[in-house]
């Protein structure tokens, strides 16, 4: 039990430092709003995207710590393949969640700069996944990961 709680603590610390910076600190410096935008309809969609993204990220981070006994940090990854929760539908729901938060912020603040930032974040995530994460997971988990890859798409769930 102590091992799981330690993994949860490290995951929370990582979440504040990296996804927290990517979704809160950097957008704040990109936009620095003086006041909230006027169009409530689009802003409401943005709030929903942020809520879904944040909830999804936290659920996935919990699974990494509790099930995988690791963190989202590449230097302390899960020791077990995590294929539960949202990982049953897409292989990279944390990245999807972070980009959802950024798109929601783009809608709330009506900022093309935030949309461009979200695109850069997704492109960077895609390259990281393809060039580093997937080869690393393949080496670490072998046939188990290959089977998972055959059944679960990288970004968009199969309905």
Secondary structure by P-SEA (a helix, b strand, c coil): caaaaaaaaaaaaaaacaaaaaccaaaaaacccccccccaaaaaaaaaaaaaaaaaaaaaaaaaacccccccccccccccccccccccccccaaaaaaaaaaaaaaaaaccaaaaaaaaaaaaaaaaaaaccaaaaaaaacaaaaaaaaaccccccccc
